[in-house]
Amino acid sequence: MRHLILSATLLTGISVTAFAQDFNDIKSQLDKGKYADARSKIDKVLTDPKNQKSANAWYYKGVVYGELAKDSTLKDMDYRQESFTALKKYQELDPKNIMLLLNQNANFFALYEGYFNQGVKDFNSKNYDKAFQNFTNGLQVKDYVHGKGYELNGFKFPVLDTQLVNLAGSAGMLAKKEDQAVPYFQKIADAKIKGDDFKDLYPILVDYFTKKGDSVNKNKYFAIGREVYPENPYWTQAKLAEAGTDKSKRLAQFQELLKSDPTNSELLTDYAIELFNVTYGKEKPADYSKSQNDLSQALKSAIASNPSAAYANFIMTQHLSNQMYDMQQDYNKMKSTKPEDIKKKQALNKEIQSKSEEMFTYSTAAYQLYEKMPDMKPTDKANFKNLTNQLIDYYTMKKQPEKIKVYEDKLKNIK
């Protein structure tokens, strides 16, 4: 609920013939907008213990303080909370709720709206502690009204006011009140609410319960979050964080994640990058050949899942370049002039040429994807330059000067 259309004077048309003179005076001051005078009068009335048993006294306090709450210059107390407490007291003393029924319990809806609007103002001005207080108070009013089943002009509060609950949790977090804020986020997560405003909420819960050492809730919200937002890369990062820097554990974690999400292009690309770093790191893995084959398959899967993934295509060119380097090293070591060795050398050279053509295919694809990028980060520009040089080298080998010039000119313009 946002802005409610409420009557300007909630007491208009209410008969007071049965009231004592004090209540006549208070109503008169309310009608004239003299809320400070009305407050003095009702406060005085309620100092008498006998009047504290009067439903009407509490009703008028609720109305008077509700009006005072609209004056932003009054900061000596929470007038809305005073009004809320008084109106609830009135209902205890008058179970028939006669006075409030006359305006559809609009006083409560006005208190909610006041808390909501003030909370938004505080939030936008970065007064998060005050915003948290106003949002949580607004939720108290909402829960009370919902519990009573009240409605105003056909409007009823939902069981879960997702926006206000989310605002309360966010304000609490920003006010450094994590323990108080988290229960609000839990309400949304438990209901599996999805939307742009709630995407970061699930990771926050996982991180919070991880820090608390609460594995039950950590696993619970990890599972819910991944179910509601499977595309969020956070879930991969969180699982990899558990594996630490151990390369074999990280690869195993990727493989486990891919079992349940085998076509996730981002996950496939991240796995390929991890494999690339393992394969071509400072220390060559013992199963180097297998690692290269696994990397080839991982990159092909990543590209197949998203052909427009520029980075996956670029990584493939780097992988092929390393393979060609290895082949070239082996080729240079072949010194024998025996017919059978010459034959092997020729076969290897043919394989290098085939690999060069394959690399050209991916270089061209990657180049075209990077060229379409509207804004390049420094790393993108570095990759684009690398690809441009690859194409220059390819056309140099093919002895096609016109093509060489095209890419040399392009290289000069990459700033």
N, C-alpha and C positions, 0 to 999 in steps of 0.2 A: 504494500500500500504506500502510496506517495501522498499527494496533497488531497485532503478530504474537504468537501464543502460542508462547513459547519455554520450553524446560525451564529450571527454576530453577538446576539444577546441570548444566552441560554435560558434566561428566566422569563422571557416575555410570555405573557398569557397565563402564568402560574398564579393561582389564587392563593392569597395569604391570609384570608379572613380568619382562619383558625389559629394563626400564629400570634405570639406575644408581640408587644410593641417593639421590642428589640429587633425582632426579625423583620418587622415592617421598615424600621430604620435602615437595616442592612440592605434590604431589597431596594429601597429608595436610592441609597448611595451607589449600589451596583448599576442601577438604571442610569444614573448620572455619570458613571465612569469614575467615581471617586473611590477607587479601590483601596487606597491607603486608609481612608476613613473607615471603610467597611471592614478592613482587617483589624483596626483598633477595636472596633465594636465587637466583632466575633471573638477576638482573643479575650476580651473582657468577659464576654458571656461564658466562655468555656473555663474561666478561672473558678467559676462556681461549680462545686462538685455535683450539684443537682442537675445542672445543665449538661454535664458530661454524659448523662444518660438520655439526653434528648437527641433523637435521630435528626431532627431538623437543624440542630446546632452544628452537627458534623457535616450535614449536607451543605449548609451555607459556608462553612469553613472550606470545604472542598471546592466550591464554586469561586469564592473570593481568592483563594490561593492559586486556583487555576488561572484566573485573570492576571494576578500579579506575576505569574510565571512568564507571561508574554512580554514583560518589561525587562529587556536585556541589561538594564543598568542596575537592577537589584541583584546583588551577588552575596548577600549575607547568609543565604541558605538555599537549599534546593526546593523552591516553591512547588515544583511539579510533584516531588515526592511527598511533600506535606499535603498537597491536594489529593493525591492518590490514596494516601493513608487515611485521610479524613473521609473520602468517599466510600472506601471499603468499610470503615467504621459505621457510616450511615447505613449501609446495607445490612450490617449485622443487627442494627437496632430496628431496622424496618425491612423485614424479610420480603414484604410485598414490593419494595423498591419503587414506590409510587412516584416520588419526585423525579427520579432518573428515567423512568419509563416514559415520562412526558416528552422527552427529547431523544428517545432511542438510545439512552446511555451515551450520548454524544460526548459528554465530558471526558470519558475514558479514551475515546478515539482522539480527542483533542490533545490529551496528555501524551499519547503515543506519537502523534504527529510532531508535537513540540520537541520531544526527545530526539526523534529521528532527524528533524531539520537542524537542531542545534548540534547534534553529533556530526552531521555532515560538514557544518561550518567549522567545527573544531578540527575535524580530520583534515580538511583542506588547508587550514592554517597551521597544520602540523602540531596541534596541541593534542597529541594522541592519548595522553592520560585522561584528559577531560572528555575526549571523544569516546573512549572506552566506557567511561562512567555513564555517559548519556545513552550510548547504544545498549548497554546492559540494562539500564533502567527502562528503556523503551521496550526491551524484550520482556521484562517483568510485567509491564502493563499489558503487552500483547498476550502473554500466556494467561494472565488473569481473565482478560476479555474472552479469549478463545475458550477457556475452561468454562465460562458462564454461557457460552453459546450466543453471545450478543452479535447483532449485526446493525449496520447503519446504512440506510437507503439501499438495502440489498447486498451490501458488502460484508463479508466475513473474513476474519483473519485465517490464513492457512495454518495447518498444524506446524509446518516449518517455514518460517519467514527467511528463506535462504539468503536474500541480499543483506538483511539486517544482521543475521547470524554471522555471515562472512565479514561484514564490516566490523562487528564487535571483535571477532577473532583477529582481524588484521590490525585494528587499533591497539588491541592488547599486546600483540607481538611487537609493534613499533614502540609501544610504551615500556618495553622490556618486562612485560608481565606474562612470560611464556606459560607458566603453570596455570594461570587464570584464563589465558586465551585459548589454549589447546582444546579444552572441552567444547568450545564453540565450533572449532574446525572438525572435531570428531562427529558432531551432530550431522554435518553436511556429508562427511565421508561415509558414515554409517548408512546414510540414505542413498549413497552412490550417485550424488548429484554431479551432472556433467555440464560444462560450459566454460567459455574463455575465462570467466572471473574466478573459476575454482581450480584451474589447472595446476597451480603451484601449491595448492593446499595439501595435496596428498604427499608430495615429497617432504613438505615441512613436517608432517606427522611422522614420517619414517625417520627423518633425521632426529626429531625430538626424542622419540622412544629409543632410538639407537644410543643417544647420549645418556639416556636414563637407564640403559641396560635392561630395558623391558623388551625381551625378544618376542614375547607373545603379541603385544600390540604392534611392534615393528613389522613382524611378518604379516599380521592381519591387514595393516594399511598398505603394505607393499603389494599384497595380493589384490586388494580392492583398487588401488591406484592403477596398477598395471591392467586390470580388467576394464576400468573406465577410460583410461588414456594409454592404450597400448603403444601409441606412436611416440610417446614422450621418451627421449633418449636418457632421461634420468635413471630409468630402471636398469638399463645396461650399465651405466656408470656406477650405480650403487652396487650391483653385483660384482663388477670388476674391482671396486674398492675393497671388497672382501678378500679378493685374491691377492691384493697388494702388488708387489713388483715381480713376483714369481712368474716367469714367462709361461711355463707349462700350465700353471694353474689358471692364468689369464686365458690362454687358448682353450683350455678345457671349459672354462666358464662361458666363453663365446659359443662354443659348440653346443653346450647345454641350452643356452638361450635360443640358438637357432633351431633347435628341435621343435620348440613350441611356436616359433615365428620365422619359418624358413624363407619367406619372401620379403622380409623387412630390408629394404634397400640400404637404409642407414646402418643397420646392424651388420649387414653383409659387407658393406664398405669398411666399417670399423674393424671387423674381423680380418679383412684383407690387409688393412694397414698394419694391424698387429702382427700378422704373418710376415709381411714385408720387413718389418723391423727386426723380427726374429731371424729371418732368412739372411738378411744383408746387414746384420749388426756388426759390432766390432769383432765378435767371435763367431766363426762359421759353425752352424749347428752340425752335430754328428751325422744327422740324416739330411744332409744338405740337398741331395737330389729329390728326396721325398718332400722336403719343405718347399722346394721350388714348384713341384707338381701341385702340391696343395694350394700354393699361392695362385698358380695359374687358374685352377678351378674356382677358387674363392673370388678372384677378380672377374672371371667370366660370369659367375652367378650374380655378382653385384651389378655388373653392367646390364645383364639381361633383365634384372628386376627394375632397373631405371636407366635406360639408354642415354638419357640426358644428364647423367651424373658426370660432370666434367672431371671431378677429382679422381673418380674411379678409373676413367679412361687414361688420365694422366699417370696414375700409379702403374697402370698396365704398361705404358711406354717405358717407365723406369725399370720395371721388372724385365721386360724384353731386352732392354739395353744391357742389363747385368748378365742376362743369359748369353747375349752376343759377345760380351767381353770374355766370359768364360770359354766360349767356343773359340774365340780368336786366340786366346792364350794356348789352348790345346793345339790349335792349328800351327802356331809358331814353334811349338815344341817338336813338330814332326819334321825331322831332318833326314830321315832315311829316303834313299832313292830306289828302294826295292819296288817292283811293280805293284805288289799288294799294298804297300804303305802309301804309294802315290795314289792308288785307288781310294784308300781310306781318307786321304787328305782332300781329294776331289769331292768325295761324298760330304765331308764336313764343311767344305766351302759352299757347297750347294745348300746345306742346311742353314748356314749363316745367311745366305742370300734370301732364303725363304723366311727366316726370322726377321730380316730387314723389311721385307714386304709386309709382314704381319705388323711390325712396329709402325710402319708408315700408315697403315689402316687406322690404328688407334691414335696415332699422332694427329692425323687429319681430323678424326672425329672429335678429339679433345680440343684441338685448335679452334674448330668451328663453334664449339660450345663456349669456350672462354671468350671468343670474339663477340658473342652475343650478350655477354654480361654487361648490364648498364653501369654498374659500379664495381670496380675491382679492389680488393684488399691488397696490401703489399705482397702477401704470399701468392695471391692469384696472379699478380703481374709477373712475379718471379717464375711461376709455372708457365705462364703464357710465353715469356721470353725463351724459356727452355724448349717449349714445343716449337717455336718459330725457328730456333737454331737446329732442331732435329730435322725440320722440313728443308732447311737450307742444305744441311749435310746430305739429305737424301737426294735432292735434285742436283747437287754437286756430283754425287756418285753417278747419277743418271746423265750427267752432262747436258742439263737443260738450263742454259743461262737466263732465259726469259723468266722461268719460274724462280730461279735463284734471286733475281732482282726484285720480284714481287714481295718475297718474304724479307729480303734485306731492307727494303723500304719500310715494310711493316715494323720491323724490329727497331728502326730509328724513331718511330712514332710512339713506341710503348714507353710512356713516362712513369 
